[in-house]
Amino acid sequence: MDNQQMNEKVIADLSRKNLELTERVNDLEKATRSIDTVLYCIGGPLNDNILEYSNKQLATFFRIKDLIRGLE
């Protein structure tokens, strides 16, 4: 394999990996939005905490949300 072919292979491999990582980031962003939606429904103004989570439980949920949002 000559240098030109090797360079083309490296570029193809990097392009493929970039595409895979871009898709993964998109999946993670979608999951983050879904998690955010679920968390904001917990004790939200429209459902008035239907599941009756305690303040301690809500604090844990929102700590998780903050950690997830830090990944964005």
SULHUSUL-V679700 format. One record per residue. N is the residue number from 1. RES is the residue in one small letter. PHI is phi in radians with two decimals (none if undefined). PSI is psi in degrees with one decimal (none if undefined). Layout:
BEGIN
n	res	phi	psi
N	RES	PHI	PSI
N	RES	PHI	PSI
END
This chain:
BEGIN
n	res	phi	psi
1	m	none	125.6
2	d	-1.48	174.7
3	n	-1.04	-40.2
4	q	-1.08	-46.2
5	q	-1.15	-40.6
6	m	-1.09	-44.5
7	n	-1.06	-43.4
8	e	-1.10	-40.2
9	k	-1.14	-44.1
10	v	-1.07	-44.8
11	i	-1.09	-43.1
12	a	-1.10	-43.8
13	d	-1.10	-44.0
14	l	-1.15	-38.4
15	s	-1.12	-43.3
16	r	-1.10	-45.3
17	k	-1.12	-39.8
18	n	-1.06	-43.5
19	l	-1.09	-44.6
20	e	-1.06	-44.7
21	l	-1.19	-37.8
22	t	-1.09	-42.6
23	e	-1.12	-40.3
24	r	-1.13	-43.4
25	v	-1.07	-43.0
26	n	-1.07	-42.1
27	d	-1.09	-42.8
28	l	-1.17	-37.9
29	e	-1.15	-39.6
30	k	-1.12	-43.5
31	a	-1.10	-40.2
32	t	-1.08	-43.2
33	r	-1.11	-39.1
34	s	-1.14	-42.9
35	i	-1.10	-43.2
36	d	-1.01	-44.0
37	t	-1.07	-45.4
38	v	-1.09	-45.3
39	l	-1.17	-38.1
40	y	-1.27	-15.3
41	c	-1.43	-18.2
42	i	-1.31	112.7
43	g	1.22	16.1
44	g	-1.19	163.2
45	p	-1.12	-23.9
46	l	-1.48	-25.7
47	n	-1.91	-5.5
48	d	0.85	43.4
49	n	1.01	52.7
50	i	-0.93	-37.4
51	l	-1.41	-2.1
52	e	0.99	45.6
53	y	-1.23	144.4
54	s	-1.33	165.8
55	n	-1.06	-35.9
56	k	-1.12	-42.3
57	q	-1.15	-43.7
58	l	-1.06	-39.9
59	a	-1.07	-40.1
60	t	-1.13	-44.6
61	f	-1.04	-43.4
62	f	-1.33	-23.4
63	r	-1.17	-42.0
64	i	-1.04	-44.9
65	k	-1.01	-44.6
66	d	-1.10	-38.8
67	l	-1.14	-42.1
68	i	-1.15	-43.8
69	r	-1.09	-28.5
70	g	-1.15	-18.0
71	l	-1.42	-16.1
72	e	-1.31	none
END
